[in-house]
């Protein structure tokens, strides 16, 4: 069985790339990937990813703050972020897919929401994914670890996991939990971040997603992410 849901739902065509914010072991096989994401009310992130060979891809992304104005000057990061992914092992009937990667994108400064917490980049990471069929449809199980590259005196590795469940032929729901190692020094589960998402397949190539980040307001006020993903062979 292939990795679960790129275009959401039971009739998926492409593999999923993220649980919510954190990566899966999915790849856009034989295709290129484009994302447009709106974070909260004023952050726009545009990204593109090119498949170089079957199990290797590279990508680039740009973040724009105060995109909608909000009485503040629009600001663009001085340099783009990069993403590199290599799938070390493809999923089999009795074992998961394993992917190694690096992602330098930092989405936004959330210090205005609660305390001095900053949303960091993922940095180098490993992701493990396995799909299962059962009475309720298809469920994807994902887990991984990453190490943010931003300087922080408390900087530590982080662990994350999540599931994605099909709801019908074109809709899936996703749940994701991150320990947030650099701000959760005692490793307590209640001090991590829980994210939730709904994904809808517009057609074979496009998926619309709505995410709620930190639904229990552990680190910040809950905010939404709207994402449009397009996967197709372009170049």
C-alpha positions as CSV (number, residue, x, y, z in Angstrom):
1,X,0.0,0.0,0.0
2,X,1.3,3.4,-0.8
3,X,1.7,6.2,1.8
4,X,-1.5,7.8,2.8
5,X,-3.3,10.7,1.2
6,X,-1.8,13.6,-0.7
7,X,-5.1,14.6,-2.1
8,X,-7.2,13.8,1.0
9,X,-9.7,11.1,1.4
10,X,-10.0,7.4,0.4
11,X,-9.5,8.3,-3.3
12,X,-6.1,9.9,-2.7
13,X,-3.7,10.1,-5.6
14,X,-0.5,11.7,-4.1
15,X,1.2,11.0,-0.8
16,X,0.7,13.4,2.1
17,X,3.7,15.7,2.8
18,X,2.8,17.0,6.3
19,X,0.7,15.8,9.1
20,X,-0.2,19.4,9.9
21,X,3.0,21.4,10.3
22,X,5.4,18.6,10.7
23,X,6.6,16.4,7.8
24,X,5.6,12.8,6.9
25,X,7.8,10.4,4.9
26,X,5.7,11.2,1.8
27,X,7.1,12.3,-1.5
28,X,5.5,13.9,-4.5
29,X,6.4,11.0,-6.8
30,X,7.1,11.9,-10.4
31,X,5.7,15.4,-9.7
32,X,6.5,18.9,-8.5
33,X,4.8,20.5,-5.5
34,X,3.6,24.0,-4.8
35,X,2.1,25.4,-1.6
36,X,0.4,28.7,-0.7
37,X,-0.2,29.1,3.0
38,X,-1.8,31.8,5.1
39,X,-0.7,31.8,8.8
40,X,-3.0,33.6,11.1
41,X,-4.1,37.0,9.7
42,X,-0.9,38.4,8.2
43,X,1.6,35.7,7.2
44,X,1.9,34.4,3.6
45,X,4.3,31.5,2.8
46,X,4.9,30.4,-0.8
47,X,6.9,27.3,-1.5
48,X,7.9,25.1,-4.4
49,X,9.5,21.7,-4.4
50,X,11.2,19.9,-7.3
51,X,11.6,16.1,-7.5
52,X,15.2,15.5,-8.8
53,X,14.9,11.7,-8.8
54,X,12.5,9.1,-7.4
55,X,13.4,9.6,-3.7
56,X,15.2,13.0,-3.7
57,X,13.6,16.5,-3.8
58,X,14.7,20.0,-3.2
59,X,12.5,23.0,-2.4
60,X,12.5,26.8,-1.7
61,X,10.1,29.0,0.2
62,X,9.4,32.6,0.9
63,X,7.7,34.2,3.9
64,X,5.9,37.6,3.9
65,X,4.7,39.2,7.1
66,X,1.9,41.7,7.4
67,X,0.7,40.5,4.0
68,X,-2.7,42.0,4.5
69,X,-1.4,45.3,6.0
70,X,-2.8,45.4,9.5
71,X,-1.4,49.0,9.8
72,X,2.1,47.6,9.7
73,X,4.7,47.6,7.0
74,X,5.0,44.5,4.8
75,X,8.2,42.6,5.5
76,X,9.9,39.8,3.5
77,X,12.6,37.6,4.8
78,X,16.0,38.6,3.6
79,X,16.7,35.2,2.1
80,X,14.5,32.2,1.1
81,X,14.4,29.0,3.1
82,X,15.4,25.7,1.7
83,X,14.1,22.2,2.0
84,X,15.8,18.9,1.0
85,X,14.2,15.5,1.4
86,X,15.6,12.0,0.7
87,X,13.5,8.9,1.2
88,X,15.7,6.3,2.7
89,X,13.2,3.5,2.7
90,X,9.9,3.1,0.8
91,X,6.9,1.7,2.6
92,X,6.3,-2.0,2.4
93,X,3.5,-4.3,3.6
94,X,5.1,-5.0,7.0
95,X,7.4,-1.9,7.4
96,X,7.1,1.9,7.3
97,X,8.6,4.5,4.9
98,X,11.6,6.4,6.4
99,X,12.6,9.9,5.1
100,X,15.5,12.2,6.0
101,X,15.3,15.9,5.4
102,X,16.1,19.5,6.2
103,X,13.8,22.5,6.3
104,X,15.0,26.0,7.3
105,X,11.7,27.8,7.0
106,X,10.7,29.9,10.0
107,X,7.1,31.0,9.7
108,X,6.5,33.7,12.1
109,X,7.3,35.4,15.4
110,X,4.6,34.4,17.9
111,X,5.9,36.4,20.9
112,X,2.9,38.7,20.6
113,X,0.6,35.8,21.4
114,X,2.0,34.4,24.6
115,X,5.2,34.9,26.5
116,X,8.4,34.8,24.5
117,X,7.8,31.7,22.4
118,X,9.0,31.8,18.8
119,X,7.9,29.4,16.1
120,X,11.2,27.8,15.0
121,X,12.2,26.1,11.8
122,X,12.1,22.3,11.7
123,X,15.8,22.0,10.7
124,X,17.2,18.5,10.1
125,X,14.6,15.8,10.6
126,X,13.6,12.2,10.3
127,X,10.1,11.1,9.5
128,X,8.5,7.6,9.7
129,X,5.1,6.8,8.1
130,X,2.9,3.8,7.7
131,X,-0.7,3.4,6.4
132,X,-3.3,0.9,7.4
133,X,-6.7,0.0,6.2
134,X,-9.5,-0.7,8.7
135,X,-13.3,-0.5,9.0
136,X,-13.3,3.3,9.1
137,X,-11.2,3.8,6.0
138,X,-7.5,4.4,5.8
139,X,-5.4,5.7,8.7
140,X,-1.8,7.0,8.4
141,X,0.5,6.9,11.4
142,X,3.5,9.3,11.5
143,X,6.3,10.0,13.9
144,X,9.6,11.8,13.7
145,X,12.3,13.9,15.3
146,X,13.9,17.2,14.4
147,X,16.4,19.8,15.6
148,X,15.7,23.5,15.1
149,X,18.6,25.5,13.7
150,X,17.9,28.8,15.4
151,X,20.1,29.7,18.4
152,X,18.4,29.2,21.7
153,X,20.3,28.6,25.0
154,X,17.7,25.9,25.7
155,X,17.9,24.4,22.2
156,X,17.2,20.7,22.2
157,X,15.9,18.0,19.9
158,X,12.2,17.6,19.4
159,X,9.8,14.7,18.8
160,X,6.5,14.7,17.1
161,X,3.8,12.3,16.0
162,X,0.4,12.3,14.4
163,X,-2.4,10.4,12.6
164,X,-4.5,11.1,9.6
165,X,-7.8,9.4,9.0
166,X,-10.0,9.4,6.0
167,X,-13.5,10.7,6.5
168,X,-15.0,10.0,3.1
169,X,-13.8,9.8,-0.5
170,X,-12.3,13.3,-0.5
171,X,-11.9,14.5,3.1
172,X,-9.3,13.5,5.8
173,X,-8.8,14.7,9.4
174,X,-5.3,15.0,10.9
175,X,-4.1,15.2,14.5
176,X,-0.5,16.2,15.4
177,X,1.4,16.6,18.7
178,X,4.9,18.1,19.1
179,X,6.8,18.0,22.4
180,X,8.5,21.4,21.5
181,X,11.7,20.3,23.2
182,X,13.4,23.8,23.4
183,X,10.5,25.3,25.4
184,X,9.4,22.1,27.2
185,X,12.5,21.4,29.2
186,X,10.9,18.8,31.4
187,X,9.4,16.9,28.5
188,X,5.8,17.1,30.0
189,X,3.1,16.1,27.6
190,X,0.7,18.9,28.7
191,X,3.5,21.5,27.8
192,X,3.7,20.4,24.1
193,X,1.6,21.7,21.2
194,X,-1.4,19.9,19.7
195,X,-2.5,20.8,16.1
196,X,-5.6,19.7,14.2
197,X,-6.4,19.8,10.5
198,X,-9.0,19.1,7.9
199,X,-8.0,18.3,4.3
200,X,-10.2,18.3,1.2
201,X,-9.4,17.1,-2.3
202,X,-10.4,19.6,-4.8
203,X,-9.3,17.3,-7.6
204,X,-6.4,14.9,-8.3
205,X,-3.8,17.6,-8.2
206,X,-5.1,20.1,-5.6
207,X,-5.8,19.9,-1.9
208,X,-7.3,22.5,0.4
209,X,-6.5,22.4,4.1
210,X,-7.6,24.2,7.2
211,X,-5.4,23.8,10.3
212,X,-5.8,24.9,13.9
213,X,-2.4,25.4,15.6
214,X,-2.0,24.9,19.4
215,X,-5.7,24.1,20.0
216,X,-5.2,24.0,23.8
217,X,-3.3,27.4,23.8
218,X,-0.3,25.8,25.6
219,X,2.3,28.2,24.0
220,X,0.2,30.8,22.3
221,X,-3.3,31.8,21.3
222,X,-4.8,29.3,18.8
223,X,-4.4,30.5,15.3
224,X,-5.5,29.1,11.9
225,X,-3.6,28.1,8.8
226,X,-5.2,28.0,5.3
227,X,-3.2,26.0,2.8
228,X,-3.6,25.2,-0.9
229,X,-1.4,22.5,-2.3
230,X,-0.9,21.8,-6.0
231,X,1.0,18.7,-7.2
232,X,1.7,18.0,-10.8
233,X,4.5,17.4,-13.3
234,X,5.5,20.9,-14.4
235,X,9.2,20.8,-15.4
